């Protein structure tokens, strides 16, 4: 008895599996028999999807660049003229005790002048100077953990309070501007993604609704033969899956192509600014994640569309 | 097997189509349902097949009230019946074999058994050589026989047919009706709606006459 029950359960499982394979094949065949409308829909999905993906690529490339800058965000302290080299050195040791600071380095004013001359090629000019106009410098390197604007501002204020310090040079404003631009791009990226993902879901749902209408008499016959809703729904879910899968794969191809085409010129442009900026490609994990989630979105959209339509059939 | 108790059906557009219909169909019985067009034959069959809900009254299937069961149970209930329509309702994008195999696939028959059962059903309706044909290439009588093969392939307990000979010539019509009689002889309960009184009187079965929504 028990064995018979097991056997029956196995048979049902095999059947269920076979209907899945069957639905998978028939939904694919339907796409093949109607290639133009399938291709149109897939292209629409792919284009809609490639827009947020491109924004993401630009955003993450720029962010990578700023992370690189983050690492060498240095604060330069110009000391008073009267501060001697030894005083400067002990001051540098004091500053290092600050929990936000990783390292300090004293730059002798003689050495600073030499560097300046070399950089500017102004040997002749500075030779005329009666004495060295530069003060001693301390280069302060904050810890990498200190990267948000507020703590940097606090640190800057603290350093300004030291009485031997005449001037604190740190381009916080520029950093701030860059951060807020990135924030804006990030926000735009989210909004565009949500809008276009909804558009993709609507495109798929609409195609499936249309398909359900086109198969009205078939659904009626199948329902009259005693099919449950799940049985009727299954081929349509696979249609949704096919659309999502094909659309996301095509969008990856489009984005890959666009990145590659832009890569050459951006690298050239960046080189002119002395930067090694590069558009980054999507990683395999990211690509896989996109394909899986858009395929899932396709199934979900068609589920909603079919279920809504199936209410009319008894 | 089937019992209708005070069944009424009212459509908002056309008023009362069935009023106070009481009917009992015993296990293994065969019964013809006749009456002029518009008398409510189709509506009565639709109510028994749970395609339509009655406005009032109760429908019993094997002593169980099935008048207001949910969708999932409707599909289980339908698996026990075979439906034949006047317009055949075949799937034109699939061949005869696939059309007949449909109820088997839906009912979860073992895929290995499907070809054997489909051919047995085709044999009964005399279309064994047409399994690869598309329905559209068949004559009206042949299409109707495919429809009947589809209705009986999964050995339903109840066979409902709505004007199965509506578009066929007299000789073919008699053949088709004889098919239903044959199925009934092997134990299938059958209810056949037909307006052709001359035809159904030849079979010596119970005849129910609907007139103006009431059983005479």
Interface residues (C-beta under 8 A of the other chain):
Chain A: X11 X12 X14 X15 X18 X19 X22 X217 X218 X220 X221 X222 X223 X224 X225 X226 X227 X228 X229 X231 X314
Chain B: X49 X50 X51 X71 X72 X74 X75 X76 X77 X78 X79 X80 X81 X83 X89 X90 X91 X93 X102 X103 X105 X106 X107 X108 X110 X111 X150
